[in-house]
Amino acid sequence: QAICEVYCLLSIELSASAAANVTLTASTLGAVTQLSLDQPVAGEVVGANEAERMRQYVVLLDPNDDKDDELTLDLQVCSSRPSKAALYMSDKVQPSSAFLVSDAGSPPKPLNVGPSTLRGLSKLFVGVGAVGSIEYVLEARYASTPASSSLLSPGEGSVKMKLHRGDEPHMEISFRSTGATRYELYFGRKESETREQFKYWCGVQKGGSVFKTLTFTQTSKSDVVHTDIFLSERADGTICVAGDENVCLPHGEDLTLVLVATVPRANDRARHVLYQPFDFVYHRGGGGPSAFVILILILLFACLGYAGCWVAKRKMQGDHVGADKETWGAFSGETGTLMRGAAARTSAFAKYCYNAALSGFSWSRSKIRDARSRHVAGTRTRGNESMSAPLTA
């Protein structure tokens, strides 16, 4: 009587003799889950000890079929840091750390397994391990099959976004087309791991919310697409998609945004192509210049005003004015003298204020000392009189 736990793999070998006698042998290979080709599977590692930090899968292969002699393994991390996950592979059950083939990294790169490893095999065991807890999606696919989701490189997948304010506030977005006609802009609160999770489609699904869906009639691959998202602003400063007050960005919070292209496939399972995530923060009234910029502008205009007055004064006096060394020497000399005089006056004023503050402090301290002395003396005098005076009825 064969007993098999949930998710274990039962391996059956059938052989026949010349007399057509059949022998059936069954044995368990361990707690593994079948990983079908071209079918992503979601999983989670939550164990605290070494034995529970591994999730095992088996890919069934046909030893006589060359098509499955070249596969690609994709590991996507949906939560936690990608650097906590690792991918293992072995032609034997229970792949261990001795069979580590790929750290997940940021993001994990697809692992290509060629004929030198797979030719003649009937089973390929794959393990997902983690330090701590993670959620992930694992996919084993034919090398010729495009990944169900992928991340564009920084050169191809950069998104430029500019926020325009005014009577018609809007976001101006530009990106390089993938040839898709449907794009979705997702957002999520910026946290320590959000940007890394947004490099995976499962991470976007877990932690992101759709802000705007962009649909185009036709786009050619590699064309630069420019589009505007018109916005409306609430009284509290929250910005929403114009015409849809239910889709809004949290006001004053640091956000992470990512653009996702949906690419249809013949099997009705769309591919998702992710652009590089980028950070965004919207503060009401934040479009104006900062106090530092305003100060710099004031100083700049003051310098220009001083230079204009100096030139006008020199012309009224009949002195030479021109773009030459003589004029520059006169300007720098007079300006230096003025600044030295101002510095001297400022220094004298600072010394005067300092001495006045010291004098005031000394005067206050002496007055307080005198008041305390008078208070103590008066108390002692009244006490002596009351003790020495005769009591009268």
Salt bridges, closest charged atoms under 4 A:
GLU50 OE1 - ARG53 NH1 3.79
ASP74 OD2 - ARG141 NE 2.68
ASP91 OD1 - LYS92 NZ 3.48
GLU135 OE2 - LYS206 NZ 3.10
GLU172 OE1 - HIS164 NE2 2.83
GLU184 OE2 - ARG182 NH2 3.20
GLU196 OE1 - LYS199 NZ 3.60
GLU233 OE2 - ARG284 NE 3.61
GLU245 OE1 - ARG234 NE 3.69
GLU253 OE1 - ARG189 NE 2.67
ASP279 OD2 - LYS190 NZ 3.24
ASP279 OD2 - ARG195 NH1 2.92
ASP324 OD2 - HIS320 NE2 2.50
GLU334 OE2 - ARG314 NH1 3.99
